[in-house]
Amino acid sequence: MTDYGIVPGEKYRLTEVARGRGTHHEVYAGWDYALLTSEDGYAGEEVVIHQRGDGFAFQNIECNWGGYQWWAMSTTGIYLADEGKATTWYLEGPEDGFYIRNSGKNYLTYPCDGKKWLQALGSVMPNFREFCKWKVVRSS
């Protein structure tokens, strides 16, 4: 066992704490991007959480292009890339809900309006976003 009850290599659903929404993917500009589900309480798609040094890599089970399953940060959001481009994510905060950040201290934020695209930002100032608190729900 590692932080937050995560067993590396196992399937989980990453769920934001406030409304219980999970993650899923959708095509945008020729890539799969990660976003929050629009329905409160819907845990979304499964991800496999892999240990990467002191951090983790997230691998979507579902994707539209074979081999492009790994969460990678870009300036436009979190897209699904090949394993070589996967971002290493770090978890921090209390046990009742943790924050997910990259090595540059950019945290996953709650989306503002419209599509619920996930984005990692270093500050919550743009569009009054807030850092998103998460929990893992182990898949059965």
Sequence and secondary structure as in RCSB ss.txt:
>XXXX:A:sequence
MTDYGIVPGEKYRLTEVARGRGTHHEVYAGWDYALLTSEDGYAGEEVVIHQRGDGFAFQNIECNWGGYQWWAMST
TGIYLADEGKATTWYLEGPEDGFYIRNSGKNYLTYPCDGKKWLQALGSVMPNFREFCKWKVVRSS
>XXXX:A:secstr
  GGG  TT EEEEEETTT  BEEEEEETTEEEEEE SSTT  B  EEEEEETTEEEEEES  SSTT  EEEEET
TEEEEE GGG   BEEES TTSBEEE TT  EEE   SSS B EEES S GGG  B  EEEEE  
